[in-house]
Amino acid sequence: MDTKPNLFIVGAMRAGTTTFYKGLSTHINIYASPIKETNFFSKSLPSNLYAPQPFFSLEQYFKKTFPAYLHFAHVTSNEDYKKLFSESQPYQKYLMEASPIYLHNPESAKMIKEYNPNSKIIIILRNPIDRMVSHYRMDLGLGKQLKDFNTLVASEIELYHQGRLPWHSYLGISLYNDAVARFQTLFDDVLVLKFEELISNPENLNVQLEQFLNIKVNFTTNLKWANSSYNIQYRKLLFWGRQMKVLALLPKFLPTKFRHVIFKKVFVKKEAKNLMSIEIKDALEEIFKRESFI
C-alpha cells in the first residue's frame, strides 16, 4: 500500500483551512495526518510564521503521544513524515495534510511535485484585506505582534512598490496570483475555493468536492469556522510574556480550558476596533485591483 500523501490543502493562511481539514478528516475514504500542518515541504520557515515552543519536542511527540492531534510542527525527517501516514487503511483513497505555508513558500510546490506528482491540491482564498486583518489579530492574540497595524502595513506597501516585499509578510501572503499559478502550472488537479463562498453557499461545496475527489461527500453545512481572531488589550504584557517564555510555561500548570478562560477574561476586548485607516485601505485596494482580486 502506498502511504504517500496525495491530497494537500496548501492555504491560504487564515482562510478556513483548519475547519476544512477537520471536515474532510471525518470522511471514511480520507486519512488525515495527525499533525495538520507538517510543513515538511518547507526547508526553512520564517520566524514570524513559526517559532517552536521552548518545551516542545517533536521526538517526544512521536515517542509518547503520536497519533494524537497536533496543529503545527516542522517535520523535517523522511522517517517521521512517513510515520504520520503509517496508520492509514487500504480503503482510504486519500492521505491528506494541510500546511498553509505551502501556498506562498516559493519552494513548496516543486517539492510536493517531486515527492508525489499525482497529488491533488486544494487552495482556499479569502478577501485579501480581511485575510491580512485576521492574520494580524491572530498574531496579537498569540503575543507575536506589538506594532500598530497601519504603521506595519504602510511599511509593507512601500516594500511592495520597491519590489522587495517578503513573501511571508502580511501583504505578501495576501497576494495570490503568482502563488496559485505555481501550483496550477505543476499539477493537473488543482481546486481553488473562496472562503466567503464556503460560508455563503456551503451546499455547492459538496458538488465541487465530489467532482474533484470522485467520492461521495456530505460536508456539513453547519461548520464552525475555527481559529477565530480577537480584539486584544494589554498587548505589551502579552508580547513580553511570550518573549520571556512565560506563556510557554502555562501548559505545564494550567489545563487548556482554564487557560482559554483567563485569556478571554484578561486579554480580549469585547468591543470591535477598526484597525485600518482609510488611507491604508485605499492603498491596499489599489494593490489588489492591480493583482486582479478585488
C-alpha positions as CSV (number, residue, x, y, z in Angstrom):
1,M,0.0,0.0,0.0
2,D,1.3,3.4,-1.0
3,T,1.4,5.6,2.1
4,K,2.5,8.8,0.4
5,P,0.1,11.7,0.9
6,N,-1.8,12.6,-2.2
7,L,-4.2,15.4,-1.1
8,F,-2.8,18.7,0.0
9,I,-4.6,21.7,1.4
10,V,-2.0,24.3,0.8
11,G,-3.6,27.6,2.0
12,A,-4.1,30.4,2.2
13,M,-3.4,31.3,5.8
14,R,-6.5,32.5,7.8
15,A,-8.8,31.2,5.1
16,G,-10.5,28.4,6.9
17,T,-8.1,25.6,6.2
18,T,-8.3,24.2,9.7
19,T,-12.1,23.8,9.6
20,F,-11.9,22.5,6.1
21,Y,-9.2,19.9,7.0
22,K,-11.2,18.8,10.1
23,G,-14.3,18.4,8.0
24,L,-12.6,16.3,5.4
25,S,-10.8,14.2,8.1
26,T,-14.2,12.7,9.1
27,H,-14.7,11.1,5.7
28,I,-14.2,7.3,5.7
29,N,-12.1,7.4,2.5
30,I,-9.8,10.2,3.7
31,Y,-6.9,9.7,6.2
32,A,-5.7,12.9,7.8
33,S,-2.2,13.4,9.1
34,P,-2.3,13.7,12.9
35,I,-0.2,16.8,12.5
36,K,-2.3,19.1,10.5
37,E,0.5,21.5,9.4
38,T,3.6,19.4,9.0
39,N,5.4,22.0,6.9
40,F,7.5,19.1,5.6
41,F,7.8,20.7,2.1
42,S,9.4,23.9,3.5
43,K,13.1,23.6,4.0
44,S,13.1,26.6,6.3
45,L,10.3,28.5,8.0
46,P,10.4,32.3,8.6
47,S,10.5,33.1,12.3
48,N,7.4,35.4,12.0
49,L,5.4,32.3,10.9
50,Y,6.8,29.6,13.0
51,A,8.7,29.9,16.3
52,P,9.0,26.5,18.1
53,Q,7.6,26.3,21.6
54,P,10.5,26.2,24.1
55,F,9.4,23.0,25.7
56,F,8.1,21.2,22.7
57,S,9.9,18.2,21.3
58,L,8.8,16.5,18.1
59,E,10.9,13.5,19.0
60,Q,8.9,13.1,22.2
61,Y,5.6,13.6,20.3
62,F,6.4,10.6,18.1
63,K,7.6,8.5,21.1
64,K,4.8,9.3,23.6
65,T,1.7,11.0,22.1
66,F,1.5,10.0,18.4
67,P,-1.0,9.8,16.8
68,A,-2.7,12.5,18.9
69,Y,-3.7,15.6,17.0
70,L,-1.2,18.3,16.8
71,H,-1.9,21.5,15.0
72,F,1.5,22.7,13.9
73,A,5.1,21.4,13.7
74,H,8.1,21.4,11.4
75,V,8.6,17.8,10.3
76,T,12.0,17.5,8.6
77,S,12.7,13.8,8.8
78,N,11.5,11.5,6.0
79,E,11.0,8.8,8.5
80,D,8.8,11.0,10.7
81,Y,6.8,12.2,7.8
82,K,6.2,8.7,6.6
83,K,5.1,7.6,10.1
84,L,2.4,10.3,10.1
85,F,0.6,8.3,7.4
86,S,1.5,4.8,8.6
87,E,-1.9,4.1,10.2
88,S,-3.9,4.8,7.0
89,Q,-6.1,2.0,5.8
90,P,-6.4,0.4,2.3
91,Y,-9.9,1.8,1.8
92,Q,-8.7,5.3,2.4
93,K,-8.3,6.7,-1.1
94,Y,-6.7,10.0,0.0
95,L,-4.0,10.7,2.5
96,M,-4.2,14.4,3.4
97,E,-2.2,17.1,5.2
98,A,-2.8,20.9,5.3
99,S,0.0,23.3,5.6
100,P,-1.0,26.9,4.5
101,I,2.6,28.0,4.3
102,Y,3.0,25.8,1.1
103,L,0.9,28.2,-1.0
104,H,3.4,31.1,-0.8
105,N,6.6,29.4,0.1
106,P,8.4,29.5,-3.3
107,E,10.0,26.1,-2.9
108,S,7.0,24.1,-1.7
109,A,5.0,23.4,-5.0
110,K,8.1,22.0,-6.7
111,M,9.0,19.8,-3.7
112,I,5.5,18.3,-3.5
113,K,5.6,17.7,-7.2
114,E,8.8,15.8,-6.9
115,Y,7.5,13.8,-3.9
116,N,4.2,12.8,-5.5
117,P,3.4,14.2,-8.9
118,N,-0.1,12.8,-8.9
119,S,-1.2,14.8,-5.8
120,K,-4.4,16.7,-5.8
121,I,-4.2,20.3,-4.5
122,I,-6.9,22.4,-2.7
123,I,-6.4,26.1,-2.3
124,I,-8.8,28.3,-0.3
125,L,-8.6,32.0,-0.9
126,R,-10.1,34.8,1.2
127,N,-10.7,38.5,0.6
128,P,-7.1,39.7,0.9
129,I,-7.7,42.6,3.2
130,D,-9.9,40.5,5.5
131,R,-7.1,37.9,5.5
132,M,-4.5,40.4,6.5
133,V,-6.6,41.8,9.4
134,S,-7.3,38.3,10.6
135,H,-3.7,37.3,10.4
136,Y,-2.6,40.4,12.3
137,R,-5.3,39.9,15.0
138,M,-4.1,36.3,15.4
139,D,-0.6,37.4,15.9
140,L,-1.7,39.9,18.5
141,G,-3.6,37.1,20.4
142,L,-0.5,34.9,20.2
143,G,1.7,37.6,21.6
144,K,3.7,37.7,18.4
145,Q,3.0,41.3,17.3
146,L,3.3,44.7,19.0
147,K,3.3,47.1,16.1
148,D,0.3,49.2,15.1
149,F,-1.4,47.7,12.0
150,N,-1.4,50.9,9.9
151,T,2.3,51.5,10.6
152,L,3.2,47.9,9.8
153,V,1.2,47.7,6.6
154,A,2.4,51.1,5.4
155,S,6.0,49.8,5.5
156,E,4.9,46.6,3.6
157,I,3.2,48.7,1.0
158,E,6.4,50.7,0.5
159,L,8.4,47.4,0.1
160,Y,5.8,46.1,-2.4
161,H,6.3,49.2,-4.6
162,Q,10.0,48.7,-4.3
163,G,9.8,45.1,-5.4
164,R,11.3,44.0,-2.1
165,L,8.2,42.6,-0.2
166,P,8.9,39.3,1.6
167,W,6.6,36.5,0.6
168,H,5.9,35.8,4.3
169,S,4.7,39.3,5.2
170,Y,1.1,40.2,5.9
171,L,0.7,41.7,2.5
172,G,2.8,39.1,0.7
173,I,0.6,36.3,1.9
174,S,-2.5,38.2,0.5
175,L,-1.0,38.3,-3.0
176,Y,-2.4,35.1,-4.5
177,N,-1.8,35.2,-8.3
178,D,1.8,34.0,-8.6
179,A,1.3,31.5,-5.7
180,V,-1.8,29.9,-7.3
181,A,-0.1,29.9,-10.7
182,R,2.8,27.9,-9.4
183,F,0.5,25.0,-8.4
184,Q,-1.7,25.2,-11.5
185,T,1.4,25.0,-13.7
186,L,2.8,22.0,-11.9
187,F,-0.3,19.9,-11.1
188,D,-3.2,18.6,-13.2
189,D,-5.7,18.6,-10.3
190,V,-6.0,22.0,-8.5
191,L,-9.2,23.1,-6.9
192,V,-9.4,26.8,-5.9
193,L,-12.2,27.7,-3.5
194,K,-13.2,31.0,-1.9
195,F,-13.6,31.3,1.8
196,E,-16.6,33.6,1.5
197,E,-18.4,31.2,-0.8
198,L,-17.9,28.3,1.6
199,I,-19.8,30.2,4.2
200,S,-22.5,31.7,2.0
201,N,-23.1,28.6,-0.2
202,P,-21.9,25.5,1.6
203,E,-24.2,23.2,-0.4
204,N,-22.2,23.9,-3.5
205,L,-19.0,22.8,-1.7
206,N,-20.2,19.2,-1.7
207,V,-20.7,19.3,-5.5
208,Q,-17.3,20.7,-6.1
209,L,-15.6,18.2,-3.8
210,E,-17.4,15.2,-5.3
211,Q,-16.3,16.2,-8.8
212,F,-12.8,16.9,-7.7
213,L,-12.2,13.9,-5.4
214,N,-14.6,11.5,-7.2
215,I,-16.0,10.3,-3.9
216,K,-19.4,10.9,-2.2
217,V,-19.1,13.9,0.1
218,N,-21.5,15.2,2.7
219,F,-19.7,18.2,4.1
220,T,-21.8,19.6,6.9
221,T,-23.5,22.9,6.3
222,N,-23.1,24.0,9.9
223,L,-19.4,24.2,10.2
224,K,-18.0,26.3,13.0
225,W,-15.0,28.0,11.4
226,A,-12.0,27.5,13.7
227,N,-9.1,29.7,14.7
228,S,-11.0,32.8,15.5
229,S,-9.1,36.1,16.0
230,Y,-9.7,38.5,18.8
231,N,-9.5,42.2,19.7
232,I,-6.6,42.3,22.1
233,Q,-5.8,44.6,25.1
234,Y,-2.6,44.7,27.2
235,R,-0.6,44.0,24.0
236,K,2.7,44.7,25.7
237,L,2.0,42.3,28.5
238,L,1.1,39.5,26.1
239,F,4.0,40.3,23.8
240,W,6.6,40.2,26.6
241,G,5.0,37.2,28.2
242,R,5.8,35.4,25.0
243,Q,9.3,36.8,24.6
244,M,10.2,35.9,28.2
245,K,8.8,32.3,27.7
246,V,6.2,32.8,30.4
247,L,3.3,31.9,28.1
248,A,5.2,28.7,27.2
249,L,5.2,27.6,30.9
250,L,1.4,27.9,31.3
251,P,0.5,24.5,29.7
252,K,2.6,22.8,32.4
253,F,0.5,24.2,35.2
254,L,-2.9,25.1,33.8
255,P,-5.5,23.0,31.9
256,T,-6.3,24.1,28.4
257,K,-9.9,25.2,29.2
258,F,-8.7,27.3,32.2
259,R,-6.1,29.0,30.1
260,H,-8.7,29.9,27.5
261,V,-10.9,31.4,30.1
262,I,-8.1,33.5,31.6
263,F,-7.1,34.7,28.1
264,K,-10.6,35.8,27.2
265,K,-11.2,37.5,30.5
266,V,-7.9,39.3,30.7
267,F,-6.7,40.0,27.1
268,V,-9.8,40.0,24.9
269,K,-11.7,43.3,24.3
270,K,-15.4,42.9,23.8
271,E,-15.8,45.9,21.6
272,A,-14.7,45.7,18.0
273,K,-12.0,48.0,16.8
274,N,-11.4,49.2,13.3
275,L,-7.7,48.7,12.9
276,M,-7.3,50.2,9.4
277,S,-7.2,53.9,8.3
278,I,-9.0,55.0,5.2
279,E,-5.6,55.8,3.6
280,I,-4.2,52.3,4.2
281,K,-7.4,50.7,3.0
282,D,-7.4,52.7,-0.2
283,A,-3.8,51.8,-0.9
284,L,-4.4,48.1,-0.3
285,E,-7.5,48.1,-2.6
286,E,-5.4,49.7,-5.3
287,I,-2.8,47.0,-5.0
288,F,-5.4,44.2,-5.0
289,K,-7.1,45.7,-8.0
290,R,-3.8,45.5,-9.8
291,E,-3.4,41.9,-8.6
292,S,-6.9,41.2,-10.1
293,F,-8.6,40.1,-6.9
294,I,-10.9,42.9,-5.8
